[in-house]
Amino acid sequence: MQDCWLIVFDKVFNLTPLVSRRTSEEIMRIIEHAGDDVSVWFDAVTRDVRGFLVQAGWFHALTASPCRRRSQVRTFVDPVTQRVAPYTPHGRFLHVPAPEGAGGVVVPVPWWRDAALEVGLLTKAPRRLRIVNSLANTEHPILVAGEATVAEIQTFFLECNAHCRSYTWKAFVGGRFITLDPGRTLGDNGVADDTAEAAALGLDPDLPGYQTTLLLVYNDDLTTA
C-alpha cells in the first residue's frame, strides 16, 4: 500500500511505513480503515494533552509538551478470564497485544504513541483563500488551516509560485489594503473569515465573495525562491 493514514482524536498518523513492510491480519485491519477516524478504538479519557505548532495545509504539526497523557486502547473485563483485556470487537489491529498465552511480539511503542508517526492535527478552521497575483493577473483558490501563519501559507503556496516569498502579501482590511505580518495568522492580521456567516445564511461558502482574497504585489525582486 502506497499511502495509509489514520485519525485518532483529531491527530493524524501516517502508518504507511508500517503497513508497507509486511502483511498480517492485524495490518489488514489498519488498511481496511485507511483514511478513517478510528478514535472509537481508544479510550477518550486517556487521549493526549499537548501543545501544537501550526503547519501549512490541512494539518498543524505537534510539538512535545511536558503535560502529556498517552492514548490507550479501549478495554473490557473478559468474562472467561475475568481480566482486563483490549476491546477490539472488529478484530485485533496492529500493535494490540495478543491474548494472554497466544504468544506474539510485544511492541515497546505502539503506533498510536509513536511521535515519529504523528504528522499533525486536523484543522479546526479550514480557510478558503483566493490568491491573486497582481503582476501576472492570475489567481489560485487554495484551502489552508485557519491556524496557519502567513509564512506557512506562503510555504504551502510554493507549489503554485516558487517566487511567492518575493512578493508583498496584502489583504483588504478596514477599507484599505494592509501588508500582512508573515509571523501571524490571517485572523491575527485582522483578516476576517466570512465562511461561517455564509453557511449560517445557507449560502455557498465556496462562492468568490466569501473566499478570503490575498493580493501578491510584485517587489521587483525574484531572489527568494
Helices and strands as residue ranges (DSSP letters): E 5-8, E 11-14, H 16-19, H 25-32, G 39-41, G 44-46, E 59-60, E 75-77, E 84-86, G 111-113, G 115-117, E 118-122, E 126-133, E 138-145, H 150-157, G 164-166, E 168-173, E 176-179, H 195-200, G 208-210, E 212-217
